[in-house]
Amino acid sequence: MTSETMNNDVVLRLKGVEAGYGRIQALNGVDLEVRRGQIVALLGANGAGKTTTLKTISGLVRATSGTVEFEGEDITGRRASDIARLGLVHVPEGRHILKGLSVRENLELGAFTVRDANLRRQRMGEVFRLFPILERRQHQDGSLLSGGEQQMLAIGRALMHGHRVLLLDEPSMGLAPKLVLDTMRIIKRLNQEGTTILLVEQNARLALKLAHYGYVLEGGHVRMQNDAAVLRADTSIVQAYLGD
Amino acid sequence: MNLSDIVAQQLVNGLVLGSFYALVALGYTMIFGVIKLLNFAHGDLYMVGGFVGFLALSAISGVVGGDWPGVFIAMLFAMIAVGCLGVVIERVAYHPMLAAPRLSILITALAVSLVLQNAVLGLTGGQYQAFRADLGFGGFDIGSLFIQHNQMVLVGTAALLMVALQLFVTRTQFGRAMRAVSIDKDMCQLMGINVPVVIAVTFFIGSALAAAAGTMAGAYYGSIWYFMGFLIGLKAFTAAVIGGIGSIPGAMLGGLVLGLLEAFGTQIPGIGSEWKDVFSFAVLILVLVLKPTGLLGKPEQERM
């Protein structure tokens, strides 16, 4: 155990987390910490366990061993909907826009746990300020938006929730290069406004530019971890493990 | 009777029949939405609703009489009781099967249907029960067309229930959550929605609507028996498919369309009323062949 002040700084901590799907073990003891106010990048090749790590944190996948702590509280094995209510909000890979529901309804549901209608309205105003296109398209079916707009909707929906920590899974996937940069800018801005973010990205170079700290997963283990600047400087790492 | 009278009369008949179909089809389609199960026991919940309504009305008709006010109170009681029965069925029979292959849960639904039918068969000895409602046969004429008050009240009540449901699923957070659960359960959990609770509420509402139809049908037709849910279950399934299974407005539309098709189908020369079931299921087959997604259903497509 480290000193008390250090502990307070850590909002999310994984200790020896193992998890998998049926007989396939995807995580073989992951140790990871996310400090308040930081962007932490989670990197690695396909199948390294990045998405499973996020799913285990948010409760979609049950840890078979180890613990997940959120703000000092053990949340291992809790129901995903209860974990979301704590303010640990997971934006899954592929965005998962609710097909057949309008953009506005998607946002409203993001604030499902917010009972106060005024607060919901206020948050929707904030989301519309951040993403004006969503306001213009609010009555359209959410699934008919372009890929970039869907990503904005997915992030906007998470903001409606009243998050303390965001888990973002491949927010740049399938987007045109310009939109990738836009998305990264938004992530940076959210962080500057105080949001702690655990970011899974294929595009390692980009992720390490944003992040304060980085973890590299390989075969369900943390292969290495360091300040993002250090990982970024080590070109051999980028080439060997991260691809481009 | 001239042709326009026949058309008008069958329109009324079709609306009455279609109201019953639509109410039962709604539960079918909502339950399919949230757990992707064709609940073959759903027609039997309509039947149980008829019997609970019958018992409730028998108990209170001495005080409030057997006319519509009494029937409404009995119907409300049946809706709550059968709604709870639906929730219990989901928890006991379907919930443990959700992770199993789709066929297993379908067979479970058939078993639940048999249990409900045989329970009521055992309790009633398989006899028809006269439904002690006293609705009268009053009405009014429009030209040579005669419309019973009963028909108006019945169609009006069904319409009111459907409007209420539509407002619930489009205007409330919980209703939106219900639609969302039918689309993407994992995402719902990530938004903090307690999915099992939403599924339970869906079963409650769907079963309650079937019970409302069962009580009204008992009061309107004057008799009930343990097997009355079988055929309407199949008809409601047909209606849900015509409208597009999983679509709530589709179930309403499909129910009305099927009711009207049956009413008018019996007027086609050479097709008597004894052929109306053949007519319905021929329509089902046609829809499945020509437009399997139904009138309001959306084709399945994945988008990255």
Interface residues (C-beta under 8 A of the other chain):
Chain A: S58 G59 L60 R79 A80 S81 D82 A84 R85 V89 H90 V91 P92 G94 H96 L98 K99 G100 L101 E105 E108 L109 G110 F112 T113 S143 G147 R157 H161 G174
Chain B: Q173 R176 A177 R179 A180 I183 D184 D186 M187 C188 Q189 L190 M191 G192 I193 N194 V195 K298 R303 M304
